[in-house]
Amino acid sequence: MVSKTQKLGIVSIPVLATLAATFGVFGIAAGLIFESVLLETILNIGVILSVSVVVARISAKSFLQTGSTNVLLIGLAVFEFGFSATLGGFVSSISVSEGIAMY
């Protein structure tokens, strides 16, 4: 039996995809740009860096249990991606070309 929250979760994916396609095809809100350095930095730290830290922590625990260096290297690569993405977003507020080069 599917609960109401599961139905809502299943329905939201096609609705969001349809809205994204409609906005892209018809150019709705194409001129609206909101650039906030503080908001970008907070979102980068909150989303990208936090997820990469969690993955790095899980891979470090797995490395300590199994001794597999591949797991450790994957975790470090994910952490480096999160850190450089956060740093690149912060630097892009100063200079866009340097931010892109950092990322």
N, CA, C and O atoms as a Tinker XYZ file with bonds, in Angstrom:
   412  protein
     1  N      0.830000   -1.172000    0.000000    73     2
     2  CA     0.000000    0.000000    0.000000    64     1     3
     3  C      0.877000    1.240000    0.000000    63     2     4     5
     4  O      1.829000    1.334000    0.775000    81     3
     5  N      0.562000    2.176000   -0.856000    73     3     6
     6  CA     1.333000    3.406000   -0.997000    64     5     7
     7  C      0.687000    4.485000   -0.142000    63     6     8     9
     8  O     -0.514000    4.737000   -0.238000    81     7
     9  N      1.506000    5.122000    0.699000    73     7    10
    10  CA     0.972000    6.167000    1.571000    64     9    11
    11  C      0.866000    7.485000    0.808000    63    10    12    13
    12  O      1.356000    7.610000   -0.314000    81    11
    13  N      0.218000    8.462000    1.439000    73    11    14
    14  CA     0.030000    9.763000    0.799000    64    13    15
    15  C      1.350000   10.482000    0.579000    63    14    16    17
    16  O      1.520000   11.158000   -0.435000    81    15
    17  N      2.282000   10.350000    1.503000    73    15    18
    18  CA     3.575000   11.013000    1.333000    64    17    19
    19  C      4.377000   10.381000    0.199000    63    18    20    21
    20  O      5.110000   11.082000   -0.499000    81    19
    21  N      4.252000    9.077000    0.005000    73    19    22
    22  CA     4.933000    8.427000   -1.103000    64    21    23
    23  C      4.332000    8.873000   -2.430000    63    22    24    25
    24  O      5.060000    9.086000   -3.400000    81    23
    25  N      3.014000    9.015000   -2.479000    73    23    26
    26  CA     2.369000    9.511000   -3.702000    64    25    27
    27  C      2.829000   10.923000   -4.019000    63    26    28    29
    28  O      3.086000   11.251000   -5.177000    81    27
    29  N      2.934000   11.756000   -2.995000    73    27    30
    30  CA     3.392000   13.116000   -3.187000    64    29    31
    31  C      4.825000   13.134000   -3.702000    63    30    32    33
    32  O      5.165000   13.938000   -4.570000    81    31
    33  N      5.658000   12.260000   -3.175000    73    31    34
    34  CA     7.039000   12.181000   -3.633000    64    33    35
    35  C      7.148000   11.697000   -5.063000    63    34    36    37
    36  O      7.997000   12.174000   -5.816000    81    35
    37  N      6.306000   10.764000   -5.444000    73    35    38
    38  CA     6.331000   10.239000   -6.805000    64    37    39
    39  C      5.803000   11.277000   -7.795000    63    38    40    41
    40  O      6.333000   11.401000   -8.899000    81    39
    41  N      4.779000   12.012000   -7.414000    73    39    42
    42  CA     4.175000   13.002000   -8.308000    64    41    43
    43  C      5.059000   14.231000   -8.456000    63    42    44    45
    44  O      5.042000   14.870000   -9.508000    81    43
    45  N      5.829000   14.577000   -7.435000    73    43    46
    46  CA     6.609000   15.810000   -7.486000    64    45    47
    47  C      7.707000   15.770000   -8.548000    63    46    48    49
    48  O      8.062000   16.817000   -9.090000    81    47
    49  N      8.244000   14.618000   -8.854000    73    47    50
    50  CA     9.322000   14.522000   -9.843000    64    49    51
    51  C      8.843000   14.910000  -11.242000    63    50    52    53
    52  O      9.488000   15.753000  -11.867000    81    51
    53  N      7.746000   14.346000  -11.776000    73    51    54
    54  CA     7.294000   14.789000  -13.096000    64    53    55
    55  C      6.813000   16.245000  -13.114000    63    54    56    57
    56  O      6.959000   16.938000  -14.121000    81    55
    57  N      6.245000   16.699000  -12.006000    73    55    58
    58  CA     5.787000   18.089000  -11.959000    64    57    59
    59  C      6.976000   19.038000  -12.041000    63    58    60    61
    60  O      6.934000   20.006000  -12.800000    81    59
    61  N      8.032000   18.783000  -11.280000    73    59    62
    62  CA     9.220000   19.631000  -11.335000    64    61    63
    63  C      9.911000   19.552000  -12.695000    63    62    64    65
    64  O     10.405000   20.563000  -13.196000    81    63
    65  N      9.949000   18.371000  -13.293000    73    63    66
    66  CA    10.548000   18.230000  -14.618000    64    65    67
    67  C      9.750000   18.996000  -15.666000    63    66    68    69
    68  O     10.332000   19.629000  -16.548000    81    67
    69  N      8.422000   18.943000  -15.576000    73    67    70
    70  CA     7.570000   19.679000  -16.514000    64    69    71
    71  C      7.744000   21.175000  -16.344000    63    70    72    73
    72  O      7.830000   21.905000  -17.332000    81    71
    73  N      7.795000   21.641000  -15.111000    73    71    74
    74  CA     8.012000   23.070000  -14.873000    64    73    75
    75  C      9.374000   23.526000  -15.399000    63    74    76    77
    76  O      9.478000   24.591000  -16.008000    81    75
    77  N     10.400000   22.737000  -15.170000    73    75    78
    78  CA    11.736000   23.093000  -15.650000    64    77    79
    79  C     11.776000   23.144000  -17.174000    63    78    80    81
    80  O     12.360000   24.060000  -17.753000    81    79
    81  N     11.157000   22.164000  -17.819000    73    79    82
    82  CA    11.120000   22.154000  -19.282000    64    81    83
    83  C     10.317000   23.337000  -19.818000    63    82    84    85
    84  O     10.719000   23.960000  -20.801000    81    83
    85  N      9.191000   23.653000  -19.185000    73    83    86
    86  CA     8.369000   24.781000  -19.621000    64    85    87
    87  C      9.121000   26.097000  -19.469000    63    86    88    89
    88  O      9.110000   26.930000  -20.375000    81    87
    89  N      9.774000   26.284000  -18.323000    73    87    90
    90  CA    10.534000   27.513000  -18.115000    64    89    91
    91  C     11.684000   27.618000  -19.116000    63    90    92    93
    92  O     11.980000   28.709000  -19.604000    81    91
    93  N     12.331000   26.501000  -19.424000    73    91    94
    94  CA    13.445000   26.519000  -20.361000    64    93    95
    95  C     13.017000   26.776000  -21.790000    63    94    96    97
    96  O     13.675000   27.529000  -22.508000    81    95
    97  N     11.922000   26.161000  -22.217000    73    95    98
    98  CA    11.473000   26.294000  -23.605000    64    97    99
    99  C     10.905000   27.676000  -23.872000    63    98   100   101
   100  O     11.210000   28.292000  -24.893000    81    99
   101  N     10.084000   28.161000  -22.960000    73    99   102
   102  CA     9.413000   29.441000  -23.187000    64   101   103
   103  C     10.160000   30.627000  -22.604000    63   102   104   105
   104  O      9.707000   31.762000  -22.756000    81   103
   105  N     11.269000   30.410000  -21.953000    73   103   106
   106  CA    12.088000   31.498000  -21.431000    64   105   107
   107  C     11.442000   32.252000  -20.287000    63   106   108   109
   108  O     11.703000   33.441000  -20.102000    81   107
   109  N     10.613000   31.587000  -19.526000    73   107   110
   110  CA     9.967000   32.228000  -18.387000    64   109   111
   111  C     11.024000   32.500000  -17.321000    63   110   112   113
   112  O     11.799000   31.611000  -16.968000    81   111
   113  N     11.052000   33.711000  -16.818000    73   111   114
   114  CA    11.980000   34.154000  -15.771000    64   113   115
   115  C     13.427000   34.077000  -16.218000    63   114   116   117
   116  O     14.320000   33.861000  -15.399000    81   115
   117  N     13.670000   34.255000  -17.524000    73   115   118
   118  CA    15.042000   34.193000  -18.028000    64   117   119
   119  C     15.850000   35.411000  -17.596000    63   118   120   121
   120  O     17.069000   35.317000  -17.449000    81   119
   121  N     15.202000   36.540000  -17.391000    73   119   122
   122  CA    15.917000   37.754000  -17.013000    64   121   123
   123  C     16.093000   37.926000  -15.528000    63   122   124   125
   124  O     16.723000   38.892000  -15.098000    81   123
   125  N     15.566000   37.033000  -14.734000    73   123   126
   126  CA    15.671000   37.158000  -13.295000    64   125   127
   127  C     16.944000   36.483000  -12.797000    63   126   128   129
   128  O     17.088000   35.263000  -12.881000    81   127
   129  N     17.847000   37.278000  -12.285000    73   127   130
   130  CA    19.096000   36.760000  -11.749000    64   129   131
   131  C     19.298000   37.384000  -10.375000    63   130   132   133
   132  O     19.248000   38.605000  -10.223000    81   131
   133  N     19.522000   36.551000   -9.393000    73   131   134
   134  CA    19.786000   37.027000   -8.040000    64   133   135
   135  C     21.127000   36.474000   -7.614000    63   134   136   137
   136  O     21.265000   35.282000   -7.340000    81   135
   137  N     22.113000   37.350000   -7.560000    73   135   138
   138  CA    23.454000   36.923000   -7.169000    64   137   139
   139  C     23.751000   37.426000   -5.767000    63   138   140   141
   140  O     23.782000   38.631000   -5.515000    81   139
   141  N     23.963000   36.511000   -4.886000    73   139   142
   142  CA    24.310000   36.844000   -3.513000    64   141   143
   143  C     25.507000   35.997000   -3.110000    63   142   144   145
   144  O     25.438000   34.768000   -3.088000    81   143
   145  N     26.594000   36.664000   -2.794000    73   143   146
   146  CA    27.804000   35.949000   -2.406000    64   145   147
   147  C     27.571000   35.187000   -1.108000    63   146   148   149
   148  O     27.993000   34.040000   -0.968000    81   147
   149  N     26.906000   35.823000   -0.174000    73   147   150
   150  CA    26.648000   35.176000    1.110000    64   149   151
   151  C     25.759000   33.948000    0.947000    63   150   152   153
   152  O     26.029000   32.900000    1.534000    81   151
   153  N     24.701000   34.075000    0.152000    73   151   154
   154  CA    23.802000   32.948000   -0.073000    64   153   155
   155  C     24.515000   31.802000   -0.789000    63   154   156   157
   156  O     24.322000   30.636000   -0.447000    81   155
   157  N     25.334000   32.134000   -1.775000    73   155   158
   158  CA    26.068000   31.090000   -2.499000    64   157   159
   159  C     27.047000   30.369000   -1.580000    63   158   160   161
   160  O     27.173000   29.146000   -1.641000    81   159
   161  N     27.731000   31.114000   -0.742000    73   159   162
   162  CA    28.684000   30.505000    0.178000    64   161   163
   163  C     27.970000   29.619000    1.196000    63   162   164   165
   164  O     28.422000   28.512000    1.490000    81   163
   165  N     26.851000   30.112000    1.734000    73   163   166
   166  CA    26.095000   29.322000    2.710000    64   165   167
   167  C     25.561000   28.043000    2.073000    63   166   168   169
   168  O     25.630000   26.976000    2.683000    81   167
   169  N     25.027000   28.136000    0.848000    73   167   170
   170  CA    24.507000   26.939000    0.181000    64   169   171
   171  C     25.619000   25.964000   -0.185000    63   170   172   173
   172  O     25.435000   24.751000   -0.079000    81   171
   173  N     26.772000   26.478000   -0.615000    73   171   174
   174  CA    27.899000   25.593000   -0.923000    64   173   175
   175  C     28.364000   24.852000    0.321000    63   174   176   177
   176  O     28.636000   23.652000    0.270000    81   175
   177  N     28.456000   25.566000    1.439000    73   175   178
   178  CA    28.879000   24.917000    2.678000    64   177   179
   179  C     27.809000   23.945000    3.153000    63   178   180   181
   180  O     28.113000   22.828000    3.572000    81   179
   181  N     26.552000   24.377000    3.083000    73   179   182
   182  CA    25.465000   23.555000    3.602000    64   181   183
   183  C     25.166000   22.326000    2.782000    63   182   184   185
   184  O     24.762000   21.303000    3.334000    81   183
   185  N     25.353000   22.397000    1.484000    73   183   186
   186  CA    24.984000   21.271000    0.636000    64   185   187
   187  C     26.211000   20.482000    0.189000    63   186   188   189
   188  O     26.349000   19.304000    0.517000    81   187
   189  N     27.093000   21.127000   -0.556000    73   187   190
   190  CA    28.202000   20.400000   -1.179000    64   189   191
   191  C     29.230000   19.955000   -0.139000    63   190   192   193
   192  O     29.605000   18.783000   -0.089000    81   191
   193  N     29.682000   20.898000    0.688000    73   191   194
   194  CA    30.732000   20.557000    1.643000    64   193   195
   195  C     30.240000   19.593000    2.717000    63   194   196   197
   196  O     30.966000   18.683000    3.117000    81   195
   197  N     29.017000   19.787000    3.182000    73   195   198
   198  CA    28.520000   18.889000    4.235000    64   197   199
   199  C     28.355000   17.458000    3.722000    63   198   200   201
   200  O     28.667000   16.507000    4.439000    81   199
   201  N     27.874000   17.296000    2.505000    73   199   202
   202  CA    27.733000   15.952000    1.939000    64   201   203
   203  C     29.108000   15.321000    1.739000    63   202   204   205
   204  O     29.288000   14.134000    2.010000    81   203
   205  N     30.067000   16.093000    1.275000    73   203   206
   206  CA    31.396000   15.519000    1.054000    64   205   207
   207  C     32.071000   15.154000    2.372000    63   206   208   209
   208  O     32.820000   14.179000    2.426000    81   207
   209  N     31.822000   15.913000    3.431000    73   207   210
   210  CA    32.381000   15.566000    4.736000    64   209   211
   211  C     31.766000   14.265000    5.255000    63   210   212   213
   212  O     32.465000   13.428000    5.827000    81   211
   213  N     30.464000   14.100000    5.053000    73   211   214
   214  CA    29.800000   12.864000    5.488000    64   213   215
   215  C     30.357000   11.662000    4.721000    63   214   216   217
   216  O     30.632000   10.621000    5.317000    81   215
   217  N     30.523000   11.804000    3.405000    73   215   218
   218  CA    31.071000   10.706000    2.604000    64   217   219
   219  C     32.507000   10.401000    3.018000    63   218   220   221
   220  O     32.893000    9.234000    3.095000    81   219
   221  N     33.301000   11.434000    3.286000    73   219   222
   222  CA    34.683000   11.225000    3.717000    64   221   223
   223  C     34.736000   10.527000    5.072000    63   222   224   225
   224  O     35.592000    9.672000    5.300000    81   223
   225  N     33.835000   10.886000    5.962000    73   223   226
   226  CA    33.798000   10.245000    7.285000    64   225   227
   227  C     33.419000    8.767000    7.171000    63   226   228   229
   228  O     34.017000    7.911000    7.823000    81   227
   229  N     32.424000    8.481000    6.338000    73   227   230
   230  CA    32.012000    7.088000    6.147000    64   229   231
   231  C     33.139000    6.277000    5.526000    63   230   232   233
   232  O     33.384000    5.138000    5.924000    81   231
   233  N     33.823000    6.864000    4.551000    73   231   234
   234  CA    34.920000    6.119000    3.912000    64   233   235
   235  C     36.097000    5.950000    4.867000    63   234   236   237
   236  O     36.791000    4.936000    4.804000    81   235
   237  N     36.338000    6.918000    5.747000    73   235   238
   238  CA    37.417000    6.774000    6.721000    64   237   239
   239  C     37.096000    5.659000    7.716000    63   238   240   241
   240  O     37.971000    4.868000    8.069000    81   239
   241  N     35.850000    5.596000    8.164000    73   239   242
   242  CA    35.458000    4.504000    9.067000    64   241   243
   243  C     35.575000    3.152000    8.370000    63   242   244   245
   244  O     35.997000    2.166000    8.975000    81   243
   245  N     35.199000    3.117000    7.092000    73   243   246
   246  CA    35.308000    1.872000    6.343000    64   245   247
   247  C     36.770000    1.479000    6.148000    63   246   248   249
   248  O     37.114000    0.298000    6.196000    81   247
   249  N     37.623000    2.471000    5.928000    73   247   250
   250  CA    39.053000    2.194000    5.795000    64   249   251
   251  C     39.621000    1.620000    7.082000    63   250   252   253
   252  O     40.421000    0.685000    7.051000    81   251
   253  N     39.210000    2.175000    8.208000    73   251   254
   254  CA    39.720000    1.679000    9.487000    64   253   255
   255  C     39.245000    0.257000    9.771000    63   254   256   257
   256  O     39.941000   -0.514000   10.430000    81   255
   257  N     38.057000   -0.086000    9.272000    73   255   258
   258  CA    37.541000   -1.443000    9.507000    64   257   259
   259  C     38.126000   -2.453000    8.542000    63   258   260   261
   260  O     38.471000   -3.565000    8.941000    81   259
   261  N     38.241000   -2.078000    7.269000    73   259   262
   262  CA    38.657000   -3.046000    6.249000    64   261   263
   263  C     40.110000   -2.895000    5.817000    63   262   264   265
   264  O     40.726000   -3.870000    5.387000    81   263
   265  N     40.663000   -1.702000    5.922000    73   263   266
   266  CA    42.034000   -1.476000    5.477000    64   265   267
   267  C     42.150000   -1.232000    3.981000    63   266   268   269
   268  O     43.259000   -1.214000    3.447000    81   267
   269  N     41.033000   -1.045000    3.297000    73   267   270
   270  CA    41.052000   -0.838000    1.848000    64   269   271
   271  C     41.425000    0.613000    1.536000    63   270   272   273
   272  O     40.717000    1.545000    1.917000    81   271
   273  N     42.542000    0.784000    0.842000    73   271   274
   274  CA    42.975000    2.149000    0.510000    64   273   275
   275  C     42.102000    2.773000   -0.577000    63   274   276   277
   276  O     42.012000    3.998000   -0.667000    81   275
   277  N     41.457000    1.945000   -1.404000    73   275   278
   278  CA    40.574000    2.488000   -2.447000    64   277   279
   279  C     39.423000    3.282000   -1.834000    63   278   280   281
   280  O     39.056000    4.342000   -2.340000    81   279
   281  N     38.869000    2.777000   -0.769000    73   279   282
   282  CA    37.763000    3.464000   -0.099000    64   281   283
   283  C     38.255000    4.788000    0.476000    63   282   284   285
   284  O     37.558000    5.799000    0.386000    81   283
   285  N     39.432000    4.789000    1.056000    73   283   286
   286  CA    39.988000    6.013000    1.610000    64   285   287
   287  C     40.247000    7.051000    0.524000    63   286   288   289
   288  O     39.960000    8.234000    0.709000    81   287
   289  N     40.782000    6.615000   -0.593000    73   287   290
   290  CA    41.068000    7.543000   -1.687000    64   289   291
   291  C     39.792000    8.114000   -2.297000    63   290   292   293
   292  O     39.757000    9.286000   -2.669000    81   291
   293  N     38.757000    7.309000   -2.403000    73   291   294
   294  CA    37.466000    7.821000   -2.898000    64   293   295
   295  C     36.922000    8.874000   -1.946000    63   294   296   297
   296  O     36.444000    9.919000   -2.389000    81   295
   297  N     36.988000    8.618000   -0.653000    73   295   298
   298  CA    36.514000    9.583000    0.331000    64   297   299
   299  C     37.297000   10.880000    0.282000    63   298   300   301
   300  O     36.715000   11.961000    0.379000    81   299
   301  N     38.609000   10.785000    0.134000    73   299   302
   302  CA    39.426000   11.983000    0.028000    64   301   303
   303  C     39.131000   12.757000   -1.253000    63   302   304   305
   304  O     39.149000   13.988000   -1.252000    81   303
   305  N     38.861000   12.047000   -2.337000    73   303   306
   306  CA    38.524000   12.723000   -3.599000    64   305   307
   307  C     37.195000   13.463000   -3.484000    63   306   308   309
   308  O     37.061000   14.581000   -3.982000    81   307
   309  N     36.224000   12.850000   -2.838000    73   307   310
   310  CA    34.933000   13.508000   -2.647000    64   309   311
   311  C     35.089000   14.727000   -1.743000    63   310   312   313
   312  O     34.489000   15.772000   -1.995000    81   311
   313  N     35.895000   14.592000   -0.689000    73   311   314
   314  CA    36.130000   15.732000    0.195000    64   313   315
   315  C     36.825000   16.869000   -0.549000    63   314   316   317
   316  O     36.470000   18.035000   -0.374000    81   315
   317  N     37.806000   16.534000   -1.372000    73   315   318
   318  CA    38.507000   17.558000   -2.160000    64   317   319
   319  C     37.551000   18.255000   -3.126000    63   318   320   321
   320  O     37.634000   19.468000   -3.319000    81   319
   321  N     36.653000   17.498000   -3.723000    73   319   322
   322  CA    35.651000   18.099000   -4.609000    64   321   323
   323  C     34.781000   19.089000   -3.845000    63   322   324   325
   324  O     34.557000   20.203000   -4.319000    81   323
   325  N     34.293000   18.707000   -2.683000    73   323   326
   326  CA    33.449000   19.597000   -1.887000    64   325   327
   327  C     34.192000   20.830000   -1.424000    63   326   328   329
   328  O     33.653000   21.936000   -1.464000    81   327
   329  N     35.429000   20.648000   -0.982000    73   327   330
   330  CA    36.217000   21.786000   -0.514000    64   329   331
   331  C     36.537000   22.747000   -1.654000    63   330   332   333
   332  O     36.415000   23.961000   -1.495000    81   331
   333  N     36.945000   22.209000   -2.805000    73   331   334
   334  CA    37.288000   23.091000   -3.925000    64   333   335
   335  C     36.053000   23.761000   -4.507000    63   334   336   337
   336  O     36.145000   24.893000   -4.983000    81   335
   337  N     34.908000   23.103000   -4.482000    73   335   338
   338  CA    33.680000   23.730000   -4.954000    64   337   339
   339  C     33.279000   24.881000   -4.047000    63   338   340   341
   340  O     32.859000   25.934000   -4.525000    81   339
   341  N     33.405000   24.686000   -2.745000    73   339   342
   342  CA    33.090000   25.755000   -1.798000    64   341   343
   343  C     34.070000   26.916000   -1.942000    63   342   344   345
   344  O     33.660000   28.076000   -1.968000    81   343
   345  N     35.346000   26.610000   -2.034000    73   343   346
   346  CA    36.354000   27.645000   -2.196000    64   345   347
   347  C     36.217000   28.354000   -3.541000    63   346   348   349
   348  O     36.389000   29.570000   -3.626000    81   347
   349  N     35.905000   27.593000   -4.592000    73   347   350
   350  CA    35.709000   28.203000   -5.910000    64   349   351
   351  C     34.514000   29.131000   -5.936000    63   350   352   353
   352  O     34.563000   30.180000   -6.578000    81   351
   353  N     33.442000   28.767000   -5.252000    73   351   354
   354  CA    32.277000   29.652000   -5.175000    64   353   355
   355  C     32.586000   30.919000   -4.421000    63   354   356   357
   356  O     32.114000   31.995000   -4.789000    81   355
   357  N     33.382000   30.804000   -3.355000    73   355   358
   358  CA    33.757000   31.990000   -2.593000    64   357   359
   359  C     34.684000   32.892000   -3.404000    63   358   360   361
   360  O     34.522000   34.112000   -3.390000    81   359
   361  N     35.647000   32.311000   -4.105000    73   359   362
   362  CA    36.595000   33.096000   -4.894000    64   361   363
   363  C     35.907000   33.718000   -6.105000    63   362   364   365
   364  O     36.312000   34.791000   -6.553000    81   363
   365  N     34.879000   33.071000   -6.642000    73   363   366
   366  CA    34.193000   33.629000   -7.813000    64   365   367
   367  C     33.470000   34.931000   -7.492000    63   366   368   369
   368  O     33.147000   35.695000   -8.401000    81   367
   369  N     33.212000   35.195000   -6.224000    73   367   370
   370  CA    32.625000   36.484000   -5.858000    64   369   371
   371  C     33.638000   37.604000   -6.025000    63   370   372   373
   372  O     33.258000   38.758000   -6.221000    81   371
   373  N     34.915000   37.279000   -5.952000    73   371   374
   374  CA    35.966000   38.280000   -6.129000    64   373   375
   375  C     36.300000   38.425000   -7.612000    63   374   376   377
   376  O     36.320000   39.534000   -8.145000    81   375
   377  N     36.558000   37.307000   -8.266000    73   375   378
   378  CA    36.888000   37.286000   -9.684000    64   377   379
   379  C     36.315000   36.007000  -10.291000    63   378   380   381
   380  O     36.645000   34.902000   -9.860000    81   379
   381  N     35.462000   36.167000  -11.284000    73   379   382
   382  CA    34.774000   35.000000  -11.853000    64   381   383
   383  C     35.771000   34.052000  -12.509000    63   382   384   385
   384  O     35.666000   32.836000  -12.344000    81   383
   385  N     36.728000   34.584000  -13.243000    73   383   386
   386  CA    37.694000   33.714000  -13.938000    64   385   387
   387  C     38.546000   32.929000  -12.947000    63   386   388   389
   388  O     38.849000   31.760000  -13.185000    81   387
   389  N     38.933000   33.552000  -11.845000    73   387   390
   390  CA    39.720000   32.841000  -10.837000    64   389   391
   391  C     38.862000   31.801000  -10.116000    63   390   392   393
   392  O     39.359000   30.737000   -9.745000    81   391
   393  N     37.590000   32.100000   -9.918000    73   391   394
   394  CA    36.687000   31.144000   -9.290000    64   393   395
   395  C     36.491000   29.916000  -10.153000    63   394   396   397
   396  O     36.451000   28.791000   -9.654000    81   395
   397  N     36.369000   30.140000  -11.459000    73   395   398
   398  CA    36.227000   29.012000  -12.393000    64   397   399
   399  C     37.510000   28.201000  -12.430000    63   398   400   401
   400  O     37.465000   26.971000  -12.467000    81   399
   401  N     38.650000   28.873000  -12.419000    73   399   402
   402  CA    39.915000   28.169000  -12.412000    64   401   403
   403  C     40.091000   27.374000  -11.111000    63   402   404   405
   404  O     40.656000   26.280000  -11.125000    81   403
   405  N     39.616000   27.911000  -10.009000    73   403   406
   406  CA    39.723000   27.218000   -8.725000    64   405   407
   407  C     38.847000   25.970000   -8.723000    63   406   408   409
   408  O     39.247000   24.925000   -8.211000    81   407
   409  N     37.664000   26.085000   -9.292000    73   407   410
   410  CA    36.737000   24.956000   -9.307000    64   409   411
   411  C     37.219000   23.905000  -10.266000    63   410   412
   412  O     36.572000   22.870000  -10.423000    81   411
